[in-house]
């Protein structure tokens, strides 16, 4: 299962997003859940780079499936969080969360709901 966690601060702004696991919906190269999650991840990264000018805010880990580290992590710099709801960074991360929630709902409604889980944590 793909696990997506959005960490939200006390002001309800998304500080980070982590993704780990594998959908195991279909064979590699044919997994539509994995492809959808990857598309959302890379679209979010590219939007934050191109539209907000962010650099060095993400990492993507390649390697062992046994690692407890997330496969991908996006962390928003504190100065961008301070700009509140008027920040394009906030809009992009909120849109990413919406996209992952829609993917989770689609998985649940159409494919049994065992391939992706989206959570929000405060802290």
C-alpha positions in Angstrom: 0.0 0.0 0.0 1.1 3.6 -0.7 1.0 5.7 2.4 0.8 9.4 2.0 1.1 11.6 5.1 0.5 15.4 5.1 2.0 17.0 8.2 0.0 20.2 9.1 1.1 22.9 11.5 -1.1 24.5 14.2 -2.2 27.1 11.6 -3.4 24.3 9.4 -0.8 24.9 6.7 0.9 21.8 5.1 4.5 21.7 6.3 5.4 18.4 4.6 4.3 15.5 2.5 5.8 12.0 2.7 5.1 9.0 0.5 6.2 5.5 1.1 5.2 2.0 0.0 4.0 0.4 -3.1 0.4 0.1 -4.5 0.8 -3.5 -5.7 -2.3 -3.0 -7.9 -0.6 -4.5 -10.9 2.8 -5.5 -12.3 5.4 -2.8 -12.6 4.8 -0.7 -15.6 1.0 -1.4 -15.5 0.1 -0.2 -12.1 -2.3 2.7 -12.5 -2.4 3.6 -8.8 1.4 3.9 -8.7 1.4 5.9 -11.9 -1.2 8.3 -10.6 0.6 8.8 -7.3 3.9 9.4 -9.1 2.2 11.9 -11.4 0.8 13.8 -8.4 4.2 13.8 -6.7 6.2 15.0 -9.7 3.6 17.6 -10.6 3.7 19.0 -7.1 7.5 19.1 -7.1 7.7 20.8 -10.5 5.0 23.3 -9.6 6.8 24.3 -6.4 10.1 24.7 -8.4 8.7 26.5 -11.4 5.9 28.6 -9.9 7.4 29.3 -6.4 11.1 29.2 -7.1 11.8 26.6 -4.4 15.0 24.5 -4.5 16.3 21.8 -2.2 12.9 21.1 -0.6 12.4 17.5 -1.6 14.2 14.2 -1.7 13.4 11.0 -3.5 15.0 7.8 -2.2 15.8 5.0 -4.5 16.7 1.6 -3.0 15.5 -1.1 -0.7 11.8 -1.6 -0.1 12.7 -2.7 3.5 13.8 0.8 4.6 11.6 2.7 7.0 12.4 6.0 5.4 9.8 7.5 3.1 10.3 7.0 -0.6 9.7 10.7 -1.2 9.5 13.7 1.1 8.6 17.3 0.4 9.3 19.9 3.1 8.1 23.5 2.8 10.5 26.1 4.1 9.2 28.0 7.1 9.4 31.4 5.4 6.9 30.1 2.8 4.6 28.9 5.6 4.6 32.3 7.2 2.9 33.8 4.1 -0.3 31.9 4.9 -3.2 31.2 2.5 -2.0 33.9 0.1 1.1 31.9 -0.8 1.2 29.9 -4.0 3.1 27.3 -2.0 0.0 26.8 0.1 -2.3 26.5 -2.9 0.0 23.9 -4.6 0.3 21.7 -1.5 -3.5 22.0 -0.9 -4.1 20.9 -4.5 -1.7 18.0 -4.1 -3.6 16.9 -0.9 -6.9 17.1 -2.8 -5.4 15.0 -5.7 -4.2 12.3 -3.3 -7.5 12.2 -1.5 -9.4 11.8 -4.8 -7.0 9.0 -5.8 -7.7 7.3 -2.4 -11.4 7.7 -2.9 -11.2 6.3 -6.5 -9.2 3.3 -5.2 -11.8 2.7 -2.5 -14.8 3.0 -4.8 -13.4 1.2 -7.9 -10.6 -1.1 -6.7 -11.3 -2.2 -3.2 -9.4 0.4 -1.3 -6.2 -1.6 -0.5 -3.7 0.4 -2.6 -3.3 3.9 -1.2 -4.0 5.6 2.1 -3.8 9.3 2.8 -3.4 10.7 6.4 -3.0 14.1 7.9 -1.0 14.6 11.1 -0.8 17.7 13.2 2.6 18.6 14.5 
